[in-house]
Amino acid sequence: MPASHRVIVAVFPDVDLLDVTGPAEVFAVANREMDGRVPYEVLLAGPDGGQVRTSAGVRLATDLTFDEVGDRVDTLVVPGAVDAAGVPVIDSRLVGWIAETSEHARRVASVCVGAHLLAAAGLLAGRTATTHWATAERLAADHPDVTVDPDPIYIRSGKVWTGAGISSCMDLALALVAEDHGERLALAVARQLVMYLKRQGGQSQFSVPLWQAPTERRDIDELRVWITANLTADLSAAALAERVCLSERHFARVFRKETGATPAAYVEAARVEAARRLLEGTDEPLDRVAAACGLGSAETLHRAFRRRLGTTPATYRRRFRTAAA
């Protein structure tokens, strides 16, 4: 057994601060909770040594330069960064170093949009991966050889792990601790950090799935606005097709081409989105929430939440309630 799990965390200008400090804190707490087990040695590696300014303005002091890391790497953690437009930052020098260093690592883990760096380094080819829900489509478009699943909190594919958005870096680190030392230690760490050992549901509980850019057809854009404002109306494909003066078959083809969803799937997503807002901001009972959103009954609401968010309406309300009871 090695003297320690040597964890190398890549840091670079404008890196997301929590992507770095979240996993580091999980490993630090794991060390405090250990009883004679192999501890974690967490080291920050930067391009040229010295300090690195993060996206939050906080400066981090590096322990090593990229060139000094060498082949003593147990776990390589790759955080991410985005520019002012929200586009993941891809630096060629960093990508080259990741590709080279990963050959020596027992495992490699990306945090949030760090998955874009792994993909650029060729580490995700032929694998299933996740990233922040807001950049998942870009990752899939830029790297067709990667199967991108935007919902899981983290995914393991061989020795490569990919984590979802922002705070899920700590969920990913807990999973690494569980792999190394068992779930009992991971649970002890989770308790100390006041976290779930394993979250219920995925990123879809936090994303805004109905946000879309305007389509190329004004009639479809206007219909989408009308759907949102009339969730309790007859929103069957036949009724919607009649509203835009198209045959039902032609309407279904056009709608899916423009929105990426079938009419039925889009309507259900719109109703679930409305139900989410009511659950977050009101104390209305579930049957009234269902009725107000066009879902009919609490049972239908429950099934739709399970299908789309991987959780129940009651659980969702407990976690995301914002208004005073």
C-alpha positions as CSV (number, residue, x, y, z in Angstrom):
1,M,0.0,0.0,0.0
2,P,1.3,3.5,-0.7
3,A,2.2,5.9,2.2
4,S,-0.7,8.1,1.1
5,H,-3.2,8.7,-1.6
6,R,-1.5,11.5,-3.5
7,V,-4.2,13.7,-4.9
8,I,-3.1,16.3,-7.5
9,V,-5.6,19.1,-8.1
10,A,-5.0,21.1,-11.2
11,V,-5.3,24.9,-10.7
12,F,-5.1,27.6,-13.3
13,P,-6.2,31.2,-13.8
14,D,-9.9,31.8,-13.2
15,V,-10.5,28.2,-12.0
16,D,-13.8,27.8,-10.1
17,L,-12.8,28.1,-6.4
18,L,-15.3,25.5,-5.0
19,D,-14.2,23.0,-7.6
20,V,-10.8,23.1,-5.8
21,T,-11.6,23.6,-2.2
22,G,-14.7,21.3,-2.1
23,P,-12.9,18.0,-2.8
24,A,-9.9,19.2,-0.7
25,E,-12.2,19.7,2.3
26,V,-13.7,16.2,1.9
27,F,-10.3,14.6,1.8
28,A,-9.1,16.6,4.8
29,V,-12.2,15.6,6.9
30,A,-11.6,12.0,5.8
31,N,-8.1,12.2,7.2
32,R,-9.4,13.3,10.5
33,E,-11.9,10.5,10.6
34,M,-9.4,7.7,9.7
35,D,-8.1,5.1,12.1
36,G,-4.8,3.9,10.7
37,R,-5.9,3.9,7.1
38,V,-4.0,5.4,4.2
39,P,-4.5,9.2,4.3
40,Y,-4.9,11.7,1.5
41,E,-2.1,14.1,0.6
42,V,-3.7,16.9,-1.4
43,L,-1.4,19.0,-3.5
44,L,-2.3,21.9,-5.8
45,A,-0.4,22.0,-9.1
46,G,-0.3,25.1,-11.3
47,P,1.2,26.1,-14.6
48,D,4.1,28.0,-13.2
49,G,4.0,27.8,-9.5
50,G,3.2,30.7,-7.1
51,Q,-0.3,31.9,-6.7
52,V,-3.3,31.4,-9.0
53,R,-6.3,33.8,-9.0
54,T,-9.6,31.9,-9.0
55,S,-12.9,33.0,-10.5
56,A,-14.0,34.2,-7.0
57,G,-11.0,36.5,-6.8
58,V,-9.4,34.4,-4.0
59,R,-5.8,33.5,-4.7
60,L,-4.5,29.9,-4.1
61,A,-0.9,29.1,-3.5
62,T,0.3,26.1,-5.5
63,D,2.5,23.4,-4.1
64,L,4.0,22.2,-7.4
65,T,4.3,23.3,-11.0
66,F,2.8,21.1,-13.6
67,D,6.4,20.0,-14.6
68,E,7.2,19.0,-11.0
69,V,4.2,16.6,-10.6
70,G,6.0,13.7,-12.3
71,D,4.5,10.2,-12.2
72,R,3.6,10.1,-8.5
73,V,-0.2,10.6,-8.9
74,D,-2.8,8.5,-7.3
75,T,-5.8,10.7,-8.2
76,L,-5.8,13.6,-10.6
77,V,-8.6,16.1,-10.0
78,V,-9.4,18.4,-12.9
79,P,-11.6,21.4,-12.0
80,G,-13.2,23.7,-14.6
81,A,-13.5,27.4,-15.5
82,V,-15.9,29.4,-17.7
83,D,-15.4,32.7,-19.5
84,A,-17.6,35.8,-19.2
85,A,-20.0,34.2,-21.7
86,G,-20.3,31.0,-19.7
87,V,-18.2,29.0,-22.2
88,P,-15.8,26.4,-20.7
89,V,-12.2,27.5,-20.8
90,I,-9.9,25.2,-22.8
91,D,-6.2,25.9,-22.6
92,S,-3.9,23.8,-24.9
93,R,-1.0,23.7,-22.4
94,L,-3.4,22.4,-19.6
95,V,-5.0,19.9,-21.9
96,G,-1.6,18.5,-22.9
97,W,-0.5,18.2,-19.3
98,I,-3.7,16.4,-18.4
99,A,-3.3,13.9,-21.2
100,E,0.3,13.2,-20.1
101,T,-0.3,13.1,-16.4
102,S,-3.4,10.9,-16.6
103,E,-1.2,8.1,-17.9
104,H,0.4,7.8,-14.5
105,A,-2.7,8.3,-12.4
106,R,-4.7,5.4,-10.9
107,R,-7.8,7.5,-11.6
108,V,-8.8,10.8,-13.0
109,A,-11.8,12.9,-11.9
110,S,-13.2,16.0,-13.5
111,V,-15.3,18.5,-11.5
112,C,-18.1,20.4,-13.2
113,V,-17.0,21.8,-16.6
114,G,-13.6,20.2,-16.1
115,A,-15.2,17.4,-18.1
116,H,-14.6,19.6,-21.2
117,L,-10.8,19.5,-20.4
118,L,-10.9,15.7,-20.1
119,A,-12.7,15.4,-23.4
120,A,-10.2,17.8,-25.1
121,A,-7.4,15.6,-23.7
122,G,-9.1,12.5,-25.3
123,L,-9.9,10.8,-21.9
124,L,-13.7,10.6,-22.5
125,A,-13.7,9.1,-26.0
126,G,-16.1,6.2,-26.0
127,R,-17.2,6.8,-22.5
128,T,-20.3,8.1,-20.8
129,A,-19.7,11.3,-18.9
130,T,-21.5,14.2,-17.1
131,T,-20.8,17.9,-16.6
132,H,-22.8,20.9,-15.4
133,W,-26.2,20.8,-16.9
134,A,-25.8,24.2,-18.5
135,T,-22.8,23.0,-20.7
136,A,-23.9,19.4,-21.4
137,E,-25.2,20.2,-24.9
138,R,-21.9,21.9,-25.8
139,L,-19.9,19.0,-24.5
140,A,-22.0,16.6,-26.6
141,A,-21.7,18.8,-29.7
142,D,-18.0,19.4,-29.4
143,H,-17.2,15.7,-28.7
144,P,-19.6,13.4,-30.6
145,D,-17.5,10.4,-29.4
146,V,-18.6,11.1,-25.8
147,T,-22.0,9.9,-24.5
148,V,-23.1,12.9,-22.4
149,D,-25.7,12.3,-19.6
150,P,-26.6,15.7,-18.1
151,D,-28.5,14.4,-15.1
152,P,-26.3,12.2,-12.8
153,I,-24.4,13.9,-9.9
154,Y,-21.3,11.9,-11.0
155,I,-20.4,9.0,-13.4
156,R,-17.7,6.5,-13.2
157,S,-16.3,5.0,-16.5
158,G,-13.3,2.8,-15.8
159,K,-10.7,4.9,-14.1
160,V,-12.3,8.1,-15.2
161,W,-14.9,9.9,-13.1
162,T,-16.9,12.9,-14.1
163,G,-18.8,15.2,-11.7
164,A,-21.8,17.5,-12.3
165,G,-22.2,21.1,-11.5
166,I,-20.5,23.2,-8.7
167,S,-21.3,21.7,-5.3
168,S,-21.5,18.2,-6.6
169,C,-17.7,18.2,-6.5
170,M,-18.1,17.2,-2.8
171,D,-20.5,14.3,-3.7
172,L,-17.9,13.1,-6.2
173,A,-15.1,13.3,-3.6
174,L,-17.2,11.4,-1.1
175,A,-17.6,8.6,-3.7
176,L,-13.9,8.5,-4.1
177,V,-13.4,8.1,-0.4
178,A,-16.0,5.4,-0.3
179,E,-14.2,3.5,-3.1
180,D,-10.9,3.8,-1.2
181,H,-12.0,3.2,2.4
182,G,-15.6,2.0,2.3
183,E,-19.0,3.7,2.8
184,R,-18.7,3.8,6.6
185,L,-15.9,6.3,6.5
186,A,-17.6,8.2,3.7
187,L,-20.8,8.4,5.8
188,A,-18.7,9.7,8.8
189,V,-17.3,12.4,6.5
190,A,-20.8,13.3,5.1
191,R,-22.1,13.7,8.7
192,Q,-19.3,16.0,9.6
193,L,-19.9,18.1,6.5
194,V,-23.7,18.0,6.9
195,M,-24.2,16.4,3.5
196,Y,-26.1,13.5,2.0
197,L,-23.8,10.5,1.5
198,K,-25.8,10.0,-1.8
199,R,-28.2,12.6,-3.1
200,Q,-31.7,11.6,-4.2
201,G,-32.2,12.6,-7.8
202,G,-29.8,14.3,-10.2
203,Q,-29.1,17.7,-11.8
204,S,-32.5,17.9,-13.4
205,Q,-33.9,19.0,-9.9
206,F,-31.7,22.1,-10.1
207,S,-31.7,23.0,-13.8
208,V,-34.3,24.9,-15.8
209,P,-35.2,22.4,-18.5
210,L,-37.7,24.5,-20.4
211,W,-35.3,27.4,-21.2
212,Q,-34.8,27.4,-24.9
213,A,-33.6,29.8,-27.5
214,P,-36.3,31.0,-30.0
215,T,-37.0,28.6,-32.8
216,E,-37.0,29.3,-36.5
217,R,-40.8,29.3,-36.6
218,R,-42.8,32.2,-35.0
219,D,-46.0,30.0,-34.8
220,I,-44.2,27.4,-32.6
221,D,-42.7,30.1,-30.4
222,E,-46.1,31.7,-29.9
223,L,-47.6,28.2,-29.2
224,R,-44.9,27.5,-26.5
225,V,-45.9,30.8,-24.8
226,W,-49.5,29.9,-25.0
227,I,-48.9,26.4,-23.5
228,T,-47.2,27.9,-20.5
229,A,-50.1,30.3,-19.9
230,N,-52.8,27.6,-20.4
231,L,-51.6,24.5,-18.6
232,T,-55.0,23.4,-17.6
233,A,-56.4,23.6,-21.2
234,D,-56.7,20.7,-23.7
235,L,-53.0,20.4,-24.7
236,S,-53.3,17.2,-26.7
237,A,-51.3,17.0,-30.0
238,A,-54.6,17.2,-31.9
239,A,-55.7,20.4,-30.1
240,L,-52.3,22.0,-30.4
241,A,-52.1,21.1,-34.1
242,E,-55.5,22.7,-34.7
243,R,-54.3,25.9,-32.9
244,V,-51.5,26.4,-35.4
245,C,-53.5,25.2,-38.4
246,L,-51.5,22.1,-39.2
247,S,-52.3,18.5,-39.6
248,E,-51.6,16.5,-36.4
249,R,-48.9,14.4,-38.1
250,H,-47.2,17.4,-39.7
251,F,-47.4,19.4,-36.5
252,A,-45.7,16.6,-34.5
253,R,-42.8,16.5,-37.0
254,V,-42.4,20.3,-37.0
255,F,-42.7,20.6,-33.2
256,R,-40.1,18.0,-32.5
257,K,-37.7,19.5,-35.1
258,E,-38.0,22.9,-33.6
259,T,-38.0,22.0,-29.8
260,G,-36.3,18.7,-29.6
261,A,-39.3,17.2,-27.8
262,T,-42.6,15.6,-28.7
263,P,-45.6,17.7,-28.0
264,A,-46.6,15.4,-25.1
265,A,-43.2,15.5,-23.6
266,Y,-43.0,19.2,-23.8
267,V,-46.4,19.7,-22.2
268,E,-45.5,17.4,-19.4
269,A,-42.2,19.2,-18.8
270,A,-44.1,22.6,-18.8
271,R,-46.6,21.3,-16.2
272,V,-43.8,19.8,-14.0
273,E,-42.0,23.1,-14.2
274,A,-45.1,24.9,-13.0
275,A,-45.6,22.4,-10.3
276,R,-42.0,22.9,-9.1
277,R,-42.6,26.6,-8.6
278,L,-45.8,26.0,-6.6
279,L,-44.1,23.4,-4.4
280,E,-41.2,25.8,-3.8
281,G,-43.3,28.8,-3.0
282,T,-46.7,27.6,-1.6
283,D,-48.2,25.2,0.9
284,E,-50.9,24.1,-1.5
285,P,-51.7,20.3,-1.0
286,L,-50.5,18.1,-3.8
287,D,-53.9,17.5,-5.4
288,R,-54.4,21.3,-5.8
289,V,-50.9,21.7,-7.2
290,A,-51.6,18.9,-9.7
291,A,-54.9,20.5,-10.7
292,A,-53.4,24.0,-11.1
293,C,-50.7,22.7,-13.4
294,G,-53.0,20.5,-15.6
295,L,-51.7,17.2,-14.2
296,G,-55.1,16.3,-12.9
297,S,-54.3,14.3,-9.7
298,A,-51.6,13.8,-7.1
299,E,-50.9,10.4,-8.5
300,T,-50.2,11.8,-12.0
301,L,-48.1,14.6,-10.4
302,H,-46.1,11.9,-8.5
303,R,-45.5,9.8,-11.7
304,A,-44.4,12.9,-13.7
305,F,-41.9,13.9,-10.9
306,R,-40.5,10.4,-10.7
307,R,-40.1,10.3,-14.5
308,R,-38.6,13.8,-15.0
309,L,-36.8,14.6,-11.7
310,G,-36.1,11.2,-10.1
311,T,-37.8,12.2,-6.9
312,T,-41.3,12.7,-5.4
313,P,-43.2,16.0,-5.0
314,A,-43.1,15.8,-1.2
315,T,-39.3,15.3,-1.2
316,Y,-38.8,18.1,-3.7
317,R,-40.8,20.5,-1.5
318,R,-38.8,19.6,1.6
319,R,-35.6,20.3,-0.1
320,F,-36.5,23.4,-2.1
321,R,-39.2,25.1,-0.1
322,T,-38.6,28.9,-0.1
323,A,-41.6,30.6,1.4
324,A,-42.4,30.6,5.1
325,A,-44.9,27.9,6.1
